[in-house]
Structures are given as structure tokens and as C-alpha cells.
Amino acid sequence: MDKYVRVVKSAREKDLEDKINNVLEENSDSELIDIKLTGSYNGNTGYYLAVIIFRNN
């Protein structure tokens, strides 16, 4: 069983949530292993990133 990742980025939390939900729907035939989230702020804007790890069934 191979593992693979999908990386999702956004400047807004709500957009990141929507993108994560889309990736989960698009990969519903695979097993979700983990989701890693991080965020940063550069003084002007926030930046959010999710790494979604799947396993092929």
C-alpha cells in the first residue's frame, strides 16, 4: 500500500477549510492517515498550510 500526500495552501482560514474538504472528497477512496496544519503571519497577512497524508486501498 503506497502512501501519498496532498498539500493545500491558503491566505484565509475558511478557504483552507474548503480546500481540505475538497481534497478529502476527491480522495474518498483512499484511507486518511493524518492531516498536519501550520500557520504563519508575516506582519500583514496570515498564511495557512495543510499536508494531508493518504494511503491507497
Distance bins in CASP14 RR format, pairs under 12 A and 6 or more apart:
PFRMAT RR
TARGET T0000
AUTHOR 0000-0000-0000
RMODE 2
METHOD distances of the structure
MODEL  1
1 30 0 0 0 0 1 0 0 0 0 0 0
1 31 0 0 0 0 1 0 0 0 0 0 0
1 33 0 0 0 0 0 1 0 0 0 0 0
1 54 0 0 0 0 0 1 0 0 0 0 0
1 55 1 0 1 0 0 0 0 0 0 0 0
1 56 1 0 1 0 0 0 0 0 0 0 0
1 57 1 0 0 1 0 0 0 0 0 0 0
2 30 0 0 0 0 1 0 0 0 0 0 0
2 31 0 0 0 0 0 1 0 0 0 0 0
2 33 0 0 0 0 0 1 0 0 0 0 0
2 53 0 0 0 0 0 1 0 0 0 0 0
2 54 0 0 0 0 1 0 0 0 0 0 0
2 55 1 0 0 1 0 0 0 0 0 0 0
2 56 1 0 1 0 0 0 0 0 0 0 0
2 57 0 0 0 0 0 1 0 0 0 0 0
3 30 0 0 0 0 1 0 0 0 0 0 0
3 31 0 0 0 0 1 0 0 0 0 0 0
3 32 0 0 0 0 0 1 0 0 0 0 0
3 33 1 0 0 1 0 0 0 0 0 0 0
3 34 0 0 0 0 0 1 0 0 0 0 0
3 51 0 0 0 0 0 1 0 0 0 0 0
3 52 0 0 0 0 0 1 0 0 0 0 0
3 53 1 0 0 1 0 0 0 0 0 0 0
3 54 1 0 0 1 0 0 0 0 0 0 0
3 55 1 0 1 0 0 0 0 0 0 0 0
3 56 1 0 0 1 0 0 0 0 0 0 0
3 57 0 0 0 0 0 1 0 0 0 0 0
4 23 0 0 0 0 0 1 0 0 0 0 0
4 27 0 0 0 0 1 0 0 0 0 0 0
4 30 1 0 0 1 0 0 0 0 0 0 0
4 31 0 0 0 0 0 1 0 0 0 0 0
4 32 0 0 0 0 0 1 0 0 0 0 0
4 33 0 0 0 0 1 0 0 0 0 0 0
4 51 0 0 0 0 0 1 0 0 0 0 0
4 52 0 0 0 0 1 0 0 0 0 0 0
4 53 1 0 0 1 0 0 0 0 0 0 0
4 54 1 0 1 0 0 0 0 0 0 0 0
4 55 1 0 0 1 0 0 0 0 0 0 0
4 56 1 0 0 1 0 0 0 0 0 0 0
4 57 0 0 0 0 0 1 0 0 0 0 0
5 23 0 0 0 0 0 1 0 0 0 0 0
5 27 0 0 0 0 0 1 0 0 0 0 0
5 30 0 0 0 0 0 1 0 0 0 0 0
5 32 0 0 0 0 0 1 0 0 0 0 0
5 33 0 0 0 0 1 0 0 0 0 0 0
5 34 0 0 0 0 1 0 0 0 0 0 0
5 35 0 0 0 0 0 1 0 0 0 0 0
5 36 0 0 0 0 1 0 0 0 0 0 0
5 49 0 0 0 0 0 1 0 0 0 0 0
5 50 0 0 0 0 0 1 0 0 0 0 0
5 51 1 0 1 0 0 0 0 0 0 0 0
5 52 1 0 0 1 0 0 0 0 0 0 0
5 53 1 0 1 0 0 0 0 0 0 0 0
5 54 1 0 0 1 0 0 0 0 0 0 0
5 55 0 0 0 0 0 1 0 0 0 0 0
6 19 0 0 0 0 1 0 0 0 0 0 0
6 20 0 0 0 0 1 0 0 0 0 0 0
6 22 0 0 0 0 1 0 0 0 0 0 0
6 23 1 0 1 0 0 0 0 0 0 0 0
6 24 0 0 0 0 1 0 0 0 0 0 0
6 25 0 0 0 0 0 1 0 0 0 0 0
6 26 0 0 0 0 1 0 0 0 0 0 0
6 27 1 0 0 1 0 0 0 0 0 0 0
6 30 0 0 0 0 1 0 0 0 0 0 0
6 32 0 0 0 0 0 1 0 0 0 0 0
6 33 0 0 0 0 0 1 0 0 0 0 0
6 34 0 0 0 0 0 1 0 0 0 0 0
6 35 0 0 0 0 1 0 0 0 0 0 0
6 36 0 0 0 0 0 1 0 0 0 0 0
6 49 0 0 0 0 0 1 0 0 0 0 0
6 50 0 0 0 0 1 0 0 0 0 0 0
6 51 1 0 0 1 0 0 0 0 0 0 0
6 52 1 0 1 0 0 0 0 0 0 0 0
6 53 0 0 0 0 1 0 0 0 0 0 0
6 54 1 0 0 1 0 0 0 0 0 0 0
7 16 0 0 0 0 0 1 0 0 0 0 0
7 19 0 0 0 0 0 1 0 0 0 0 0
7 20 0 0 0 0 0 1 0 0 0 0 0
7 23 0 0 0 0 1 0 0 0 0 0 0
7 35 0 0 0 0 0 1 0 0 0 0 0
7 36 0 0 0 0 1 0 0 0 0 0 0
7 37 0 0 0 0 0 1 0 0 0 0 0
7 38 0 0 0 0 0 1 0 0 0 0 0
7 48 0 0 0 0 0 1 0 0 0 0 0
7 49 1 0 0 1 0 0 0 0 0 0 0
7 50 1 0 0 1 0 0 0 0 0 0 0
7 51 1 0 1 0 0 0 0 0 0 0 0
7 52 1 0 0 1 0 0 0 0 0 0 0
7 53 0 0 0 0 0 1 0 0 0 0 0
8 15 0 0 0 0 1 0 0 0 0 0 0
8 16 1 0 0 1 0 0 0 0 0 0 0
8 17 0 0 0 0 1 0 0 0 0 0 0
8 18 0 0 0 0 1 0 0 0 0 0 0
8 19 1 0 1 0 0 0 0 0 0 0 0
8 20 1 0 1 0 0 0 0 0 0 0 0
8 21 0 0 0 0 1 0 0 0 0 0 0
8 22 0 0 0 0 1 0 0 0 0 0 0
8 23 1 0 1 0 0 0 0 0 0 0 0
8 24 0 0 0 0 0 1 0 0 0 0 0
8 26 0 0 0 0 0 1 0 0 0 0 0
8 27 0 0 0 0 0 1 0 0 0 0 0
8 35 0 0 0 0 1 0 0 0 0 0 0
8 36 0 0 0 0 0 1 0 0 0 0 0
8 37 0 0 0 0 1 0 0 0 0 0 0
8 38 0 0 0 0 0 1 0 0 0 0 0
8 48 0 0 0 0 1 0 0 0 0 0 0
8 49 1 0 0 1 0 0 0 0 0 0 0
8 50 1 0 1 0 0 0 0 0 0 0 0
8 51 0 0 0 0 1 0 0 0 0 0 0
8 52 1 0 0 1 0 0 0 0 0 0 0
9 15 0 0 0 0 1 0 0 0 0 0 0
9 16 1 0 0 1 0 0 0 0 0 0 0
9 19 0 0 0 0 1 0 0 0 0 0 0
9 20 0 0 0 0 0 1 0 0 0 0 0
9 23 0 0 0 0 0 1 0 0 0 0 0
9 37 0 0 0 0 0 1 0 0 0 0 0
9 38 0 0 0 0 0 1 0 0 0 0 0
9 39 0 0 0 0 1 0 0 0 0 0 0
9 40 0 0 0 0 0 1 0 0 0 0 0
9 46 0 0 0 0 0 1 0 0 0 0 0
9 47 1 0 0 1 0 0 0 0 0 0 0
9 48 1 0 0 1 0 0 0 0 0 0 0
9 49 1 0 1 0 0 0 0 0 0 0 0
9 50 1 0 0 1 0 0 0 0 0 0 0
9 51 0 0 0 0 0 1 0 0 0 0 0
9 52 0 0 0 0 0 1 0 0 0 0 0
10 16 1 1 0 0 0 0 0 0 0 0 0
10 17 0 0 0 0 1 0 0 0 0 0 0
10 18 0 0 0 0 1 0 0 0 0 0 0
10 19 1 0 0 1 0 0 0 0 0 0 0
10 20 0 0 0 0 1 0 0 0 0 0 0
10 22 0 0 0 0 0 1 0 0 0 0 0
10 23 0 0 0 0 0 1 0 0 0 0 0
10 37 0 0 0 0 0 1 0 0 0 0 0
10 38 0 0 0 0 0 1 0 0 0 0 0
10 39 0 0 0 0 1 0 0 0 0 0 0
10 45 0 0 0 0 0 1 0 0 0 0 0
10 46 0 0 0 0 1 0 0 0 0 0 0
10 47 1 0 0 1 0 0 0 0 0 0 0
10 48 1 0 1 0 0 0 0 0 0 0 0
10 49 0 0 0 0 1 0 0 0 0 0 0
10 50 0 0 0 0 1 0 0 0 0 0 0
11 19 0 0 0 0 0 1 0 0 0 0 0
11 39 0 0 0 0 0 1 0 0 0 0 0
11 40 0 0 0 0 0 1 0 0 0 0 0
11 41 0 0 0 0 0 1 0 0 0 0 0
11 42 0 0 0 0 0 1 0 0 0 0 0
11 44 0 0 0 0 0 1 0 0 0 0 0
11 45 1 0 1 0 0 0 0 0 0 0 0
11 46 1 0 0 1 0 0 0 0 0 0 0
11 47 1 0 1 0 0 0 0 0 0 0 0
11 48 1 0 0 1 0 0 0 0 0 0 0
11 49 0 0 0 0 0 1 0 0 0 0 0
12 18 0 0 0 0 1 0 0 0 0 0 0
12 19 0 0 0 0 0 1 0 0 0 0 0
12 39 0 0 0 0 0 1 0 0 0 0 0
12 45 0 0 0 0 1 0 0 0 0 0 0
12 46 0 0 0 0 1 0 0 0 0 0 0
12 47 0 0 0 0 1 0 0 0 0 0 0
12 48 1 0 0 1 0 0 0 0 0 0 0
13 19 0 0 0 0 0 1 0 0 0 0 0
13 20 0 0 0 0 0 1 0 0 0 0 0
13 37 0 0 0 0 0 1 0 0 0 0 0
13 39 0 0 0 0 1 0 0 0 0 0 0
13 41 0 0 0 0 0 1 0 0 0 0 0
13 45 0 0 0 0 0 1 0 0 0 0 0
13 46 0 0 0 0 1 0 0 0 0 0 0
13 47 0 0 0 0 0 1 0 0 0 0 0
13 48 1 0 0 1 0 0 0 0 0 0 0
13 49 0 0 0 0 0 1 0 0 0 0 0
13 50 0 0 0 0 0 1 0 0 0 0 0
14 20 0 0 0 0 0 1 0 0 0 0 0
14 21 0 0 0 0 0 1 0 0 0 0 0
14 48 0 0 0 0 1 0 0 0 0 0 0
15 21 0 0 0 0 0 1 0 0 0 0 0
15 22 0 0 0 0 0 1 0 0 0 0 0
15 46 0 0 0 0 0 1 0 0 0 0 0
15 47 0 0 0 0 0 1 0 0 0 0 0
15 48 0 0 0 0 1 0 0 0 0 0 0
15 49 0 0 0 0 0 1 0 0 0 0 0
15 50 0 0 0 0 0 1 0 0 0 0 0
16 22 0 0 0 0 0 1 0 0 0 0 0
16 23 0 0 0 0 0 1 0 0 0 0 0
16 35 0 0 0 0 0 1 0 0 0 0 0
16 37 0 0 0 0 1 0 0 0 0 0 0
16 38 0 0 0 0 0 1 0 0 0 0 0
16 39 0 0 0 0 1 0 0 0 0 0 0
16 46 0 0 0 0 0 1 0 0 0 0 0
16 47 0 0 0 0 1 0 0 0 0 0 0
16 48 1 0 1 0 0 0 0 0 0 0 0
16 49 1 0 0 1 0 0 0 0 0 0 0
16 50 1 0 0 1 0 0 0 0 0 0 0
16 51 0 0 0 0 0 1 0 0 0 0 0
16 52 0 0 0 0 0 1 0 0 0 0 0
17 23 0 0 0 0 0 1 0 0 0 0 0
17 24 0 0 0 0 0 1 0 0 0 0 0
17 35 0 0 0 0 0 1 0 0 0 0 0
17 37 0 0 0 0 0 1 0 0 0 0 0
17 48 0 0 0 0 1 0 0 0 0 0 0
17 50 0 0 0 0 1 0 0 0 0 0 0
18 24 0 0 0 0 0 1 0 0 0 0 0
18 25 0 0 0 0 0 1 0 0 0 0 0
18 48 0 0 0 0 0 1 0 0 0 0 0
18 50 0 0 0 0 0 1 0 0 0 0 0
19 25 0 0 0 0 0 1 0 0 0 0 0
19 26 0 0 0 0 0 1 0 0 0 0 0
19 35 0 0 0 0 0 1 0 0 0 0 0
19 48 0 0 0 0 1 0 0 0 0 0 0
19 49 0 0 0 0 0 1 0 0 0 0 0
19 50 1 0 0 1 0 0 0 0 0 0 0
19 52 0 0 0 0 1 0 0 0 0 0 0
20 26 0 0 0 0 0 1 0 0 0 0 0
20 27 0 0 0 0 0 1 0 0 0 0 0
20 32 0 0 0 0 0 1 0 0 0 0 0
20 35 1 0 0 1 0 0 0 0 0 0 0
20 36 0 0 0 0 0 1 0 0 0 0 0
20 37 0 0 0 0 1 0 0 0 0 0 0
20 48 0 0 0 0 1 0 0 0 0 0 0
20 49 0 0 0 0 0 1 0 0 0 0 0
20 50 1 0 1 0 0 0 0 0 0 0 0
20 51 0 0 0 0 0 1 0 0 0 0 0
20 52 1 0 0 1 0 0 0 0 0 0 0
21 27 0 0 0 0 0 1 0 0 0 0 0
21 28 0 0 0 0 0 1 0 0 0 0 0
21 35 0 0 0 0 0 1 0 0 0 0 0
21 50 0 0 0 0 0 1 0 0 0 0 0
21 52 0 0 0 0 0 1 0 0 0 0 0
22 28 0 0 0 0 0 1 0 0 0 0 0
22 50 0 0 0 0 0 1 0 0 0 0 0
22 52 0 0 0 0 0 1 0 0 0 0 0
23 30 0 0 0 0 0 1 0 0 0 0 0
23 32 0 0 0 0 1 0 0 0 0 0 0
23 35 0 0 0 0 1 0 0 0 0 0 0
23 50 0 0 0 0 1 0 0 0 0 0 0
23 51 0 0 0 0 0 1 0 0 0 0 0
23 52 1 0 1 0 0 0 0 0 0 0 0
23 53 0 0 0 0 0 1 0 0 0 0 0
23 54 0 0 0 0 1 0 0 0 0 0 0
24 30 0 0 0 0 1 0 0 0 0 0 0
24 31 0 0 0 0 0 1 0 0 0 0 0
24 32 1 0 0 1 0 0 0 0 0 0 0
24 35 0 0 0 0 1 0 0 0 0 0 0
24 50 0 0 0 0 0 1 0 0 0 0 0
24 52 1 0 0 1 0 0 0 0 0 0 0
24 53 0 0 0 0 0 1 0 0 0 0 0
24 54 0 0 0 0 1 0 0 0 0 0 0
25 32 0 0 0 0 0 1 0 0 0 0 0
25 52 0 0 0 0 0 1 0 0 0 0 0
26 52 0 0 0 0 0 1 0 0 0 0 0
26 54 0 0 0 0 0 1 0 0 0 0 0
27 33 0 0 0 0 0 1 0 0 0 0 0
27 35 0 0 0 0 0 1 0 0 0 0 0
27 52 1 0 0 1 0 0 0 0 0 0 0
27 53 0 0 0 0 0 1 0 0 0 0 0
27 54 1 0 1 0 0 0 0 0 0 0 0
27 55 0 0 0 0 0 1 0 0 0 0 0
27 56 0 0 0 0 1 0 0 0 0 0 0
27 57 0 0 0 0 0 1 0 0 0 0 0
28 54 0 0 0 0 0 1 0 0 0 0 0
28 57 0 0 0 0 0 1 0 0 0 0 0
29 54 0 0 0 0 1 0 0 0 0 0 0
29 55 0 0 0 0 0 1 0 0 0 0 0
29 56 0 0 0 0 1 0 0 0 0 0 0
29 57 1 0 0 1 0 0 0 0 0 0 0
30 52 0 0 0 0 1 0 0 0 0 0 0
30 53 0 0 0 0 1 0 0 0 0 0 0
30 54 1 0 1 0 0 0 0 0 0 0 0
30 55 1 0 0 1 0 0 0 0 0 0 0
30 56 1 0 1 0 0 0 0 0 0 0 0
30 57 1 0 0 1 0 0 0 0 0 0 0
31 52 0 0 0 0 0 1 0 0 0 0 0
31 53 0 0 0 0 1 0 0 0 0 0 0
31 54 1 0 0 1 0 0 0 0 0 0 0
31 55 1 0 1 0 0 0 0 0 0 0 0
31 56 1 0 0 1 0 0 0 0 0 0 0
31 57 1 0 1 0 0 0 0 0 0 0 0
32 52 1 0 0 1 0 0 0 0 0 0 0
32 53 1 0 0 1 0 0 0 0 0 0 0
32 54 1 0 0 1 0 0 0 0 0 0 0
32 55 0 0 0 0 1 0 0 0 0 0 0
32 56 0 0 0 0 0 1 0 0 0 0 0
32 57 0 0 0 0 0 1 0 0 0 0 0
33 51 0 0 0 0 0 1 0 0 0 0 0
33 52 0 0 0 0 1 0 0 0 0 0 0
33 53 1 0 1 0 0 0 0 0 0 0 0
33 54 1 0 0 1 0 0 0 0 0 0 0
33 55 1 0 1 0 0 0 0 0 0 0 0
33 56 0 0 0 0 0 1 0 0 0 0 0
33 57 0 0 0 0 0 1 0 0 0 0 0
34 50 0 0 0 0 0 1 0 0 0 0 0
34 51 0 0 0 0 1 0 0 0 0 0 0
34 52 1 0 0 1 0 0 0 0 0 0 0
34 53 1 0 1 0 0 0 0 0 0 0 0
34 54 0 0 0 0 1 0 0 0 0 0 0
34 55 0 0 0 0 0 1 0 0 0 0 0
35 49 0 0 0 0 0 1 0 0 0 0 0
35 50 1 0 1 0 0 0 0 0 0 0 0
35 51 1 0 0 1 0 0 0 0 0 0 0
35 52 1 0 1 0 0 0 0 0 0 0 0
35 53 1 0 0 1 0 0 0 0 0 0 0
35 54 0 0 0 0 0 1 0 0 0 0 0
36 48 0 0 0 0 0 1 0 0 0 0 0
36 49 0 0 0 0 1 0 0 0 0 0 0
36 50 1 0 0 1 0 0 0 0 0 0 0
36 51 1 0 1 0 0 0 0 0 0 0 0
36 52 0 0 0 0 1 0 0 0 0 0 0
36 53 1 0 0 1 0 0 0 0 0 0 0
37 47 0 0 0 0 0 1 0 0 0 0 0
37 48 1 0 0 1 0 0 0 0 0 0 0
37 49 1 0 0 1 0 0 0 0 0 0 0
37 50 1 0 1 0 0 0 0 0 0 0 0
37 51 0 0 0 0 1 0 0 0 0 0 0
37 52 0 0 0 0 1 0 0 0 0 0 0
38 46 0 0 0 0 0 1 0 0 0 0 0
38 47 0 0 0 0 1 0 0 0 0 0 0
38 48 1 0 0 1 0 0 0 0 0 0 0
38 49 1 0 1 0 0 0 0 0 0 0 0
38 50 0 0 0 0 1 0 0 0 0 0 0
38 51 0 0 0 0 1 0 0 0 0 0 0
39 45 0 0 0 0 0 1 0 0 0 0 0
39 46 1 0 0 1 0 0 0 0 0 0 0
39 47 1 0 0 1 0 0 0 0 0 0 0
39 48 1 0 1 0 0 0 0 0 0 0 0
39 49 1 0 0 1 0 0 0 0 0 0 0
39 50 0 0 0 0 1 0 0 0 0 0 0
39 51 0 0 0 0 0 1 0 0 0 0 0
40 46 1 0 0 1 0 0 0 0 0 0 0
40 47 1 0 1 0 0 0 0 0 0 0 0
40 48 0 0 0 0 1 0 0 0 0 0 0
40 49 0 0 0 0 1 0 0 0 0 0 0
41 47 1 0 0 1 0 0 0 0 0 0 0
41 48 0 0 0 0 0 1 0 0 0 0 0
END
